[in-house]
Amino acid sequence: MACASEPHGSAFSAAELEFLAEDEMIEIVPNLSMKALNFISGDFGPFRPQIATQVPLWLAVALKKRGKCTIRAPEWMSVDKLAQVLEAERDSEKFQPLPFHYVEISRLLFDHARDDIPDIYMVRSLIEDIKDVRFHKIGTGLEIISKERTYALRLKNLSAMEANIVRPFVTSALETFYKLSSSEMIQESNHVPNRQPQATNRGPRRQLKDR
């Protein structure tokens, strides 16, 4: 799925990330009776009216389009939860934990289940604000990397979309730093005179024997 023509083959398109996000589980409330559905990825159901059940997001969207269910927005998409995350993102240099595909999940629900999301306009606004704050942190981090020589980098709690944006740049930068470091080490070793190590008297050696 990654584009082979791109450097390191690491960048995904928005459509590819959305495709991966569709395997995330979500809760629906069916309005029909139906036997369990059998797929390669697993069995889902049986479905009973007004009894909530977990299904992959792609199946939830398919049933929603046919008017066979309502979709329950995940708990993290409530106004209260998102407001807490936004405040924490602004107050901390660290990235707050969010679902790996929070951007893709919210986009799919905005497109296909608008009527099932309470306070949808506030939810959409909060998610956009969270994305902006996190992007600012990413930009600051990349600026630091571009100015300082770094050999390893740990970015915790990045989402799929954010990691997809950062990965090509970070991979290229770390490889460049490594090559520069290797070249400098080779030059330094060429300037070191060929000296024979002198034996030093370190005193008697002791052997450990098994008792």
TIDODREN-233345 format. One record per residue (C-alpha): residue number from 1; x, y, z; residue in one letter. Coordinates in steps of 0.05 Angstrom, whole numbers. Layout:
n_xx_yy_zz_res
NUM_X_Y_Z_a
...
This chain:
n_xx_yy_zz_res
1_0_0_0_m
2_58_47_12_a
3_81_85_-49_c
4_144_50_-74_a
5_166_112_-112_s
6_171_154_-50_e
7_234_157_-8_p
8_237_99_42_h
9_168_76_17_g
10_139_100_83_s
11_85_151_64_a
12_12_130_59_f
13_-43_169_25_s
14_-103_194_65_a
15_-146_142_31_a
16_-99_86_52_e
17_-98_109_124_l
18_-174_112_123_e
19_-177_42_96_f
20_-133_17_154_l
21_-176_55_204_a
22_-239_19_180_e
23_-217_-44_217_d
24_-224_-8_284_e
25_-281_-34_326_m
26_-341_10_342_i
27_-408_2_376_e
28_-473_2_337_i
29_-547_-7_356_v
30_-582_-49_303_p
31_-655_-39_286_n
32_-663_-107_254_l
33_-656_-181_269_s
34_-601_-216_231_m
35_-558_-277_238_k
36_-483_-271_250_a
37_-443_-248_191_l
38_-381_-289_173_n
39_-321_-253_143_f
40_-248_-269_135_i
41_-232_-220_191_s
42_-281_-253_238_g
43_-354_-266_256_d
44_-398_-208_277_f
45_-468_-213_306_g
46_-520_-240_312_p
47_-557_-174_311_f
48_-619_-159_352_r
49_-660_-94_352_p
50_-637_-43_404_q
51_-582_-88_431_i
52_-513_-56_423_a
53_-457_-96_392_t
54_-386_-85_368_q
55_-369_-88_294_v
56_-312_-61_250_p
57_-321_10_228_l
58_-329_-10_155_w
59_-387_-55_172_l
60_-419_-2_216_a
61_-416_48_158_v
62_-445_-3_110_a
63_-503_-18_156_l
64_-513_56_171_k
65_-518_72_96_k
66_-574_21_90_r
67_-611_49_150_g
68_-600_-15_190_k
69_-567_15_252_c
70_-545_76_290_t
71_-472_86_308_i
72_-451_103_378_r
73_-395_154_377_a
74_-334_130_417_p
75_-327_156_488_e
76_-265_197_469_w
77_-308_237_419_m
78_-351_269_474_s
79_-344_344_484_v
80_-320_335_555_d
81_-265_285_537_k
82_-241_326_478_l
83_-240_390_519_a
84_-196_355_571_q
85_-149_329_517_v
86_-143_398_485_l
87_-127_431_552_e
88_-75_378_568_a
89_-44_385_498_e
90_-36_460_508_r
91_-7_453_578_d
92_43_398_563_s
93_100_387_514_e
94_80_314_510_k
95_28_285_463_f
96_-35_263_498_q
97_-59_191_485_p
98_-112_187_432_l
99_-135_129_387_p
100_-82_115_334_f
101_-132_130_279_h
102_-170_185_315_y
103_-167_231_253_v
104_-192_178_205_e
105_-246_152_252_i
106_-274_221_265_s
107_-274_237_191_r
108_-312_174_173_l
109_-364_187_227_l
110_-372_260_206_f
111_-384_236_135_d
112_-431_178_148_h
113_-461_185_218_a
114_-471_259_229_r
115_-539_249_262_d
116_-510_200_312_d
117_-457_247_341_i
118_-482_293_397_p
119_-457_365_390_d
120_-424_348_324_i
121_-402_420_309_y
122_-368_427_377_m
123_-336_358_370_v
124_-310_375_301_r
125_-282_442_326_s
126_-247_410_385_l
127_-215_356_342_i
128_-190_409_294_e
129_-161_449_352_d
130_-127_387_379_i
131_-97_372_311_k
132_-70_444_306_d
133_-37_441_374_v
134_-6_373_360_r
135_19_397_292_f
136_52_456_325_h
137_89_409_372_k
138_110_367_313_i
139_136_428_276_g
140_175_450_337_t
141_205_381_344_g
142_226_377_271_l
143_258_445_277_e
144_300_420_335_i
145_320_358_296_i
146_342_401_236_s
147_388_442_281_k
148_417_388_326_e
149_451_323_309_r
150_407_266_333_t
151_417_191_327_y
152_351_167_356_a
153_283_196_367_l
154_224_172_408_r
155_156_202_393_l
156_102_173_438_k
157_27_177_425_n
158_31_201_353_l
159_-29_183_311_s
160_-26_146_245_a
161_-34_211_205_m
162_18_248_246_e
163_68_191_243_a
164_57_187_168_n
165_75_260_160_i
166_136_258_206_v
167_166_191_184_r
168_197_209_117_p
169_231_272_144_f
170_256_240_208_v
171_282_178_172_t
172_319_220_121_s
173_348_266_175_a
174_372_208_219_l
175_405_174_159_e
176_440_239_141_t
177_466_248_212_f
178_490_177_213_y
179_527_184_147_k
180_559_249_169_l
181_580_217_235_s
182_610_157_199_s
183_649_202_151_s
184_678_243_209_e
185_698_180_246_m
186_735_154_184_i
187_771_220_176_q
188_792_221_249_e
189_818_150_246_s
190_860_167_185_n
191_895_223_224_h
192_912_179_284_v
193_986_156_280_p
194_997_82_277_n
195_1023_68_347_r
196_1037_1_376_q
197_1003_-7_443_p
198_1052_-13_501_q
199_1044_-69_550_a
200_1030_-44_619_t
201_1043_-81_683_n
202_975_-91_713_r
203_1000_-136_768_g
204_987_-210_776_p
205_925_-239_745_r
206_878_-280_786_r
207_839_-338_760_q
208_772_-356_789_l
209_766_-429_803_k
210_703_-468_811_d
211_692_-489_882_r
